[in-house]
Amino acid sequence: MKTLRMNMTVYEATQKYPQLIGIIASWGFPQIRNSYLRRVIGSKFTIKEAIYELRLNKERIIQSLKSHGFELIE
């Protein structure tokens, strides 16, 4: 199982687990596929902050990540 800390930046998480790029894009954030934007913007937000800022359903996101084999640590 892949461990994902919710306080990791989006950039750190996608560097460690590149498959997250497609997963996050499917949540309605296709800009994540752009490596420049991912590095610049993704370095400023943790996964937890991104969920909040994008007004995503946290429980749905957690379920999505778990279904892709991630273990989440708050």
C-alpha positions in Angstrom: 0.0 0.0 0.0 1.2 3.5 -0.8 1.3 5.9 2.1 0.1 9.5 1.5 0.3 12.2 4.1 -2.4 14.9 3.8 0.2 17.5 4.8 2.4 16.7 1.8 2.4 19.4 -0.9 0.6 18.4 -4.1 4.0 18.7 -5.8 5.7 16.3 -3.3 2.9 13.8 -3.6 2.9 13.8 -7.4 6.7 13.5 -7.5 6.6 10.5 -5.2 3.5 8.9 -6.8 3.2 10.1 -10.5 0.0 8.2 -10.9 -1.6 10.9 -8.7 -1.5 13.3 -11.6 -4.2 11.5 -13.5 -6.2 10.9 -10.3 -6.1 14.6 -9.3 -7.0 15.6 -12.9 -10.1 13.4 -12.7 -11.3 15.4 -9.7 -11.7 18.4 -12.0 -8.2 19.9 -11.9 -6.7 19.1 -15.3 -4.1 21.8 -14.9 -2.2 19.3 -12.7 -1.0 17.7 -15.9 1.1 20.8 -16.7 4.5 20.2 -15.1 5.2 23.9 -14.7 1.9 24.6 -12.9 2.3 21.4 -10.9 5.7 22.6 -9.6 4.8 26.2 -9.0 1.2 26.0 -7.7 1.5 22.4 -6.3 4.5 23.5 -4.1 2.2 26.1 -2.3 -0.6 23.8 -1.3 -0.8 20.6 0.8 -3.2 17.9 -0.4 -5.5 18.9 2.5 -5.4 22.6 1.6 -6.0 21.8 -2.1 -9.1 19.8 -1.2 -10.4 22.7 0.8 -9.5 25.4 -1.7 -11.0 23.5 -4.7 -14.2 22.9 -2.6 -13.9 19.2 -3.2 -15.9 16.6 -1.2 -13.2 15.4 1.3 -14.8 12.0 1.9 -15.2 11.3 -1.8 -11.5 12.2 -2.4 -10.4 10.0 0.5 -12.4 7.1 -1.0 -11.0 7.7 -4.4 -7.4 7.6 -3.1 -8.1 4.5 -1.1 -9.6 2.8 -4.1 -6.3 3.5 -5.9 -4.3 1.8 -3.2 -3.3 4.7 -1.0 -3.2 4.7 2.8 -3.9 8.2 4.1 -2.3 9.8 7.1 -3.9 13.0 8.4 
